[in-house]
Amino acid sequence: MWKSTLSSRTFGSRNYNRWTQFTLQEQWVKQFSSGTTTVTPKSTDPTRPSIIKLKPITPARRECYLVDLSLVYTGPPVKELAYYIPRTGGRDSSGHICVRHRGGGFRGLYRLIDFKRTLYEGMRSVVQRIEYDPYRTGFVALLQHYSSDGQAHPLEGQQSYIICPQGLSIGAEITSNRQQPVDIKPGNATLLKYLPAGIFVHNIETHSGDGGILCRAAGTYAKIVTTHPEDNVAVLRLASKELRKVPLDCMATIGKVSNPEHKNEKLGSAGRMREKGRRPHVRGVAMNPVDHPHGGGEGRTSGGRPSVSAWGKPTKCGYKTRRRSKKNPFIIERRPSTYPFPRIN
C-alpha cells in the first residue's frame, strides 16, 4: 500500500522499483530543500557560513543543524589534484577490527593540499573558488598561479589547493614568500620572523620545510604573542590556550581557518553518522557480561564499578605512564585540562 501510494503521488505512474537510490534522494531534496530556517545570522561570506535548521518533517530532520553550503562549491574537484583513498573500515591487514566504530560511509575524493606554500613562492595566486572538502572540517581554496613580474614562468597557469582562511574572497590575489615580508591579509604566507606580534595565523610549521601541521581544522588559529630573535623562536597562543614555542624560520599563513560554525553542527540522525563512516558506539552497560566488564545485571545497572574500557582499563584518567623526566621543551604552558593529576611539561 505504501509503495503504490508513494509511486502514484510522488513519482507519477512510473514503477517505483525502477528508480535508483540517487533518484529518490533527488526527489526528496526537491520536495524538502525549501523548508530551512537560519539559526545564526544570515551570512553572505562563503568562508563564514551560517547554521541552518531543516524543516522538521521527519524525526531525523527535527534536531538537525547543518552548515549552509549554498555559497560553497560542492562539485567535483580538479582531476589532477584529487584521488581516492582506500578505506580500511577500521580493519588491519588480517581483517580484524583494530579501531572500533568505523566502517562504511561515502567514498570521497581526497584533495591534495599545499601545506608547504613553497612551490609557487613569489608568484601571484588568484582564488578561483572556495570548495567543500569531505576529508576536512574547513573549506579549501583553489588557486591559479601567474608570474608576478610578467615574465614567462615554468609553473604559469598551474593550480593548487590551500586551506581556506576566513575573509578570503573569489578573485582575491595572495602570495607566499620565504625571503621577505608579505602584506598582512588572509591567505598570505611567510616566515614567522616577518610577522608582527598580535596577529592570527594558521597552518603553522613546527620544523622548517615540513609543511604546516598546527591549526588546520575549521575555525582554529594561533596568536603570535611575542618573538625572540636572539633565541630564534616565536611564542604562540593556540586556540586551546596552550603557549608554545615555534622556530622563527617556520612558515605560517595569515588568518583563521574558515567554517567557524562547524562546532555548532548537529547531524541529528544515525544515518548521517553512517554516511561519514562512523558506526554505532554501544555503551558497556547495554552489553552482556561476556562482552564488557559493565555488562549484565538485572534491569538497568550503573556497571557496578568505576568506568573501564572493554579490556578493563580505566577510562576517566587511565594509568599514569608518562615519565616525570620526559618534558617537551617547546611547550611553555599546557592547555587547561580536567586531568586530576598535575600536568608535566
C-alpha positions, 0 to 999 in steps of 0.5 A: 500500500505504501509503495503504490501510494508513494509511486502514484503521488510522488513519482507519477505512474512510473514503477517505483522499483525502477528508480535508483537510490540517487533518484529518490534522494533527488526527489526528496531534496526537491520536495524538502530543500525549501523548508530551512530556517537560519539559526545564526545570522544570515551570512553572505561570506562563503568562508563564514557560513551560517547554521541552518535548521531543516524543516522538521518533517521527519524525526531525523530532520527535527534536531538537525543543524547543518552548515549552509553550503549554498555559497560553497562549491560542492562539485567535483574537484580538479582531476589532477589534484584529487584521488581516492583513498582506500578505506580500511573500515577500521580493519588491519591487514588480517581483517580484524577490527583494530579501531572500533566504530568505523566502517562504511560511509561515502567514498570521497575524493581526497584533495591534495593540499599545499601545506608547504606554500613553497612551490609557487613562492613569489608568484601571484595566486588568484582564488578561483573558488572556495570548495567543500572538502569531505576529508576536512572540517574547513573549506579549501581554496583553489588557486591559479598561479601567474608570474608576478613580474610578467615574465614567462614562468615554468609553473604559469597557469598551474593550480593548487589547493590551500586551506581556506582562511576566513575573509578570503574572497573569489578573485582575491590575489595572495602570495607566499614568500620565504625571503621577505615580508608579505602584506598582512591579509588572509591567505598570505604566507611567510616566515614567522620572523616577518610577522608582527606580534598580535596577529592570527595565523594558521597552518603553522610549521613546527620544523622548517620545510615540513609543511604546516601541521598546527591549526588546520581544522575549521575555525582554529588559529594561533596568536603570535604573542611575542618573538625572540630573535636572539633565541630564534623562536616565536611564542604562540597562543593556540586556540586551546590556550596552550603557549608554545614555542615555534622556530622563527624560520617556520612558515605560517599563513595569515588568518583563521581557518574558515567554517567557524560554525562547524562546532555548532553542527548537529547531524541529528540522525544515525544515518548521517553518522553512517554516511561519514563512516562512523558506526554505532558506539554501544555503551558497556552497560547495554552489553552482556557480561561476556562482552564488557566488564559493565555488562549484565545485571538485572534491569538497568545497572550503573556497571557496578564499578568505576568506568573501564574500557572493554579490556578493563582499563580505566577510562576517566584518567587511565594509568599514569605512564608518562615519565616525570623526566620526559618534558617537551621543551617547546611547550611553555604552558599546557592547555587547561585540562580536567586531568586530576593529576598535575600536568608535566611539561 
